[in-house]
């Protein structure tokens, strides 16, 4: 049995028209010419921007008309017939050019369609319309049924209300019927599926987006659908992008860089335009239901990258990043000479005092005198940090943070706490957090920050400082 649509109806024989009666009785008006091989070649040349050449079929067509209507009449009307023929050929070429242009616009415009975030409108109609918007981005628009879905048998006719039972196109050419209220009877389902195996019925509430889309994508018969997908870019820093679904439309989607990432939950911040552009270049087109809006920076979240290699630079930048006071070449009195008559002071390369802590940092090479003096400072309550010549960012930071009472562990860590945002950045460094979930968060690293990571950090409300 054939499945009818709004474009195909059963007609009573009494209303059939004789196609001969539609032909023109004027012999000078030619029938609508079929596109010949020559016309196709001319159309292709015109579409490519090449010069148009006079088709060789003109003389042949004129000869045929002369043989039909007589040589005298053909000679008398040859100029008019030639103009009519050329006009018909120009119309055919213009039509072909419009078709080629429409195909080019459709192909080039599809990536732009998916580079937008959108929200689902409230209510039942909004849910269906939002689903249709997403489906338009997955499949070529304009493939929906314009009228009721009709199935006819020898002794029955069945149609579905398109508003109550929307019909979506499937990736393999089939049709998907949305039974939102789960009101289709078993008999109707049996008739539909038996008369057309390409029909699938999806039941559920479109407002329950992820579950509904899981069923809808399964019925669409795409080449590949993966739920709860994650993909990584880079090593350190490492960007991880997550999505509710990853869709490969055909077996060539990977080769053609035409993989679609779909986020349908819409409960958190969406993917920012900068990341969408990056993903598009990597062959991932994004359909994101969450709005993209940046967090306002309040100074409590800082990404601080210290890219220098000198020890004194690293120490100075650490204190700056921690907003802790630090003095250079500070003379500390070890003995005021009240008893011995000898005044003795020790110069600290860096000195910090705060939170009931007095911290001394020494870059000096180890020698017995320096070692003894620093140990005497420790006896007087100072916390002494002695740096070795081979100490790098990690060792220096561990010693300084520990002396300040800020223990932190070095390693690959997420830049921000997982809050449902469909992307995160992990990089090596130290994380210092304040009290509570919304407290201060400072990330100290020596990893160079590329522009994309910097933009994503700012999108999440971080101040980005690169030294």
N, C-alpha and C positions, 0 to 999 in steps of 0.2 A: 504494500500500500504506500502511496505517496503522501508526504506531509505537506498540507497546504499552508500558505501564508496569506497575508493581506494582499499580496500581489498576484495571487492565483485563485480564481473562482470557477465554479462549475456553471456553465451557461446553458440555458435552454436552447435547443436547436433552432427554435423559431426566431431567436434574436441574432443568429449568426449572420454575418455579412459576406456577400460575395466579393472577394478581393478584386475581381475583374471590373466591378462597378466603380471601384475607387480609382481606376486608371484614367488619366487625362485623355480626352478625345482630341486634343490639339497635337498633331504629329510633330510640331516644331519644338515642343517641350520634351526633352529627353527624360527617361526614367532616372531615378536616383542612381548614379553610377556606383558600382562596387569599386572599392579601392584596389587598384591593380598593383602589380609588383612595382611598376614604374612610379605610381603615386606614392607608395610606401617609401621608395628610395628618395623621392623628392622631399617627403615629409621629414625623413631622417636627416637629410642634408640641411633643410631649413632649421630643424631643431638644434643642429650642431652649429648653426651660425654660418654655414657655407653658402656660396652663391647659388641661386636658383637657376636651374636649367629648364628649357622648354621640353616638356615630356614628349617622347617619340610617339605616344599613342594618339596624339591629336589627329594626324593624317589618317590613321586607321579608322578612328571613330567617325570622322567626316565621310570617308569612303563608304562605311556601312550605312550611314544615314542617306547618302546619295542613292545607293542601291535600293533602299526601301521606298523612297518617295519620288524617284525619278531624277534623271540627270538635270533636266531643265530647272525644276524646282530647287534641286540641290544647289545649282549654280546661283540661282537668284537669291537663295537664303543662306548661302554658305557663310557670309560674314556674321549674320545673326546667330547661326548655330554655333559658330566658333566662339562667339562671345559667351553664349549660354554654357557651352562646355567648359570654357575656362573659368567661368563663374562657379560652376559646380565643383571643379577641381580645387579652386581657392577655398571654397567652403569646407571641402573634405580635409584640405591641408590645415586650415585653421582649427578645425575640430580635433585633428590629431595633435596639433601643437598644444591645445588646451589640455588634452589628456596627459601629455608628457609633462606639462608644467604642473598640473595637479598632482601627479605622482611625485615630482621632485619636491614640491612643498610639503607633501605628506611625509616623505622620507626625512627631509631635513628638519621638519618641525617637531618630530616626535621627541627628541631629547629635551627640547625646551619645555615640553608639556610636563615632564616629570620633575623639573627643577622648581617646584613650588610646593609649599606646605599649605594644608587646608584643614579646616575643622568640619566635623559633622554637625549639621543643623539639628535642632531638637525636634522630636516627634517622629512618627512612623514614616511620613513622606520624606523627611529629611534623611532618615537612615537609608532608605532605598536610593534616594538621589545621590547620597554620599558614596554608596556602594557603586553606583553607576559611574560616578566620576572616577573612582579608582580603576574600575574596569576599562574605562575609556583610555586610561594611561597604560594599561597592560596590553590591550588589543586595539586594533585600528577602530576609531570611532565610526559610527554610522552603520553598524552591522546588526542593529536591534530590529525586532519585529515592529512594524509600524501599526499593526492592528492585532486583533485577537489571534491566538494560535489555534489553527483549525486542523482537525484530523478527520478524514472521511473514510468510511467503509462502504461496502455495497448496500447496506441497509441501515446506516447510521451516519450521523455527523456530529462531531464534538468540538466545541470551541471554549477557550478560556478567556476570562476577562483580563486584559493586559494590566489594568490597575491593581487588581487583586492578586494576580499571578504574573509578575513581571518575567520576561524571558530574556536571558542573557546569552550571548554567543560563547561557545566553547572554543578552546584553542585548536581543537582538531576538526572544527567545522560543525560540531553538534550544537545542541541547544540545551540551556540550563533553565529549568522552571523553578522560581523561588516560591516555595509554599511557606510563607512566614507564619501563618496561623495554624499550619498543619491541619488544614481542613479538606484537602483532597482525599476522596474516598479511595479505598483499595481498588475498586473496579475501574475508576478513572485512571489511576496510576497504571494499572495493567494494560488498559487500552492504549495509553500514550506510549508506553515502552515497547509494547508488542508491535504497534503499527510503525514506529520509528525507533530503532535501537539507538539512534544518536541523541535521544532525549534523556536527560538526567534530571532528577528532582532533588532539590536541596531544601531541607526543612531547618528552621531555626530563626532566631531573632537577630536581624542585622545590627541591633544596638550592642549585642554581645560580640564585639568586633572580631576578636581573635578566633574564637571558636567558630563563628559563622564563616569567616574567611578561610579557615582551615578546611571546612567542608566544601566551600565554593571552589577553592583552588584544586582540591582533589577531584571534583567533578569536571573541571575544565580540561583535564588531560594535557597539562603542560609537559614538556620533556622532563623537567626536574623541578621539584619543590622541596625546599629544606626549611624546617621550622626552627626557630631560636638559633639563627645563624650568627656567627662571629668571624671576622676576618682581621688579621694583623698586618700592619705596615711598619717597616723599620725594625731596628733592634734596640737601640738606646739613643733617643727615646723610642718607645713602641706605641703606635697608635692602634687602638682596638675599636672597631666599629661593629655594633650589634644591630640586628634587625629581627622583626617577628618572622619574616619569611624572605628567603632567597629564591628567585625564580629564574630558571633557564627556559626560554620559550621553545627553542629548538636545540638539536644536537650541535649546532654550530654557534650557539650563543657565546660560548667561551672564546672561540676563535674570532668572532666578530665583535668582541667586547660589548656584548648586549645582555648583561646580567642585571636583573632588577631586584633591588632591595625594598621591601615594603614594611613600614611600621604603621600599624593600624590602631594601637591602643589609645594613643592620643592623650595620655595622662601626664606626660612630663615634657620637658623642653625638647624641642625638635632639633634637627641637624641644621647648623648655620650654613649660610650660602657659601662661605669659603670651603667648608668641608664637602658640600655637595659638588662644587666645581672640581675639587681634587678627586673625588670618587668617580665623577663622570670621565675624567681623563684616564682613570684606572680601569674603565670598562664597567663601572657599576652605576646604573641609573637609580635614582632614589625617588620613592613615593612615600612621603612622610605626613602623617596626619596630625602631628603635634606642631604647635606654633613655635617659631624660632624667635626667641628674645633673650637678650644678654642680661646677666646679673649685674647690678650696679656694684662697682668697687667701693668698699668701705674701709680699705686699709688693713683688714684683718687677714686677708689671704694674699700671700706673696710667693711668687716663684723667683728665686734668686739664683742666678747662674754666675759662678766665679770661674772664669776661664783662664785666669792668669796662673803661672806656674811658680812664681817667686814666693817664698815662704812669708815674707813680710806683707806682700800684697794679699795673700790668702787670709792671713790673720786679720788685717785691717778690714777687709771686706766682710769677714765673718761677724765682727763686732758691729759693722754698719747694718748688716742684714738682721741682726738680733736687736738692733736699736739699743745696744749696751754701750756705756761710756768706755773710752779707751784713751790712754795717754801714752805718748811715745817718749822713750828715754827719761823715765821718771826716776829721780833719786830718792831712794827710800832710806831713812835713818835707821841704822842698825844699833848704834851706840852713841848716845849724846855726850859722852865723856864726863858725866857728872861724878862718876866714881873713879874712873881710870885716868881721866884727863885726856883721853884719846877719843876723838870723834870719828866714827866709822859709818859710811853710807854705801849702799849698793845701788848701782844703776840697773833698772829693769828696762829691757828693750820695749816691752809693752806692759802697761799696768791698768787694771780695771778694778773698780770698787763699787759694789752695789749688792743689795739683798744680803747684807751681813757677810759678804765674801770679799776678800782681797786677793786678786789673782795676779801673779807675776808670770810673764812669758819671756823666755830667754832663747835667743837665736845663737848665742855665743858657743864657740866650740868648747868641748869639755876640757877642763884643766883642774888640777887639785884645788887651786885657790878659788876659782869660780864655783866649783862644786861645793866647797866648804861654806862659802858665803850664802849660797842659795839654800843650803840646809839650815843655816842659822836663821834665815828668813822664815823657813817653815816652822822653826821652833817658836817664832814670835807670832804665829797664826796666819801667815801668808800661805796661799796655795800656789805652788810653783809648778810651772809647765816648762820642761826642757825639751826642745825640739831637736831631733837628729837631722843631719844633713840630707838623709835620704827620705825623710818624711814628705808625703804628698798630701793632696787635698783630703783624702780619707783619714789618714793618721792625724793630721793637724786638727781637723774638725772634731774627731773623736776626743782628743785630749782637751781641746778648748771647751767643748760642750760639757764634758764631764766636770771640768774645773768650775764651770758656771752653774753646776747643778741642773743641767739640761740633758739628761741621758737620752740618746737617740741611736737607733740602729741603722747602719748603712745597708742599702740594698735596692733592688728594683721594686719600686712602690708606686701605687696609683697617685696621680696628682691630686685627685679629689675623691672623697668617699662616694661609693656607688649609691646614686640616688635615682636610678632609672633612666638617666640620660643615655641615649643610644651610642655613646662613644666615651672613651676615656684614654688618658695618656699615662703610660708607665715609664719611669726613667730612674736611673740610679742616683741615690742621694739620701739625705736625711729629712725626716718629717717631724716638725715640731707642732704640736697641737695645743690649743687652749682647753679650757673647761667647757664641757658640753658639746653637743653636735654642731652648734652654730658658732663655736668659739673660733679663735684665731688659728690659722693653719699656714705655716711657713715651710716651704720646700727649698732646701739648700742643695745645690748640685754644682758639679763642674762640667756637666754635659752641655755642649753648645745647643742653643735653642733656635731651631729653624723658624721661619716666618709662620708656617701653618700651626705649629705647636704653640707659638706665642699668641696667635689669634684665638685658638681654642681655649687657651688659659684665660685670656681676657674675656672671652664669651662666658666663662664660668665665674667671672668676678675676681680674677687674680690680677694683682699688679705684677708686671713682668719686668725684672731688672736684670740686665746682662752687663757684667763687668769683666 
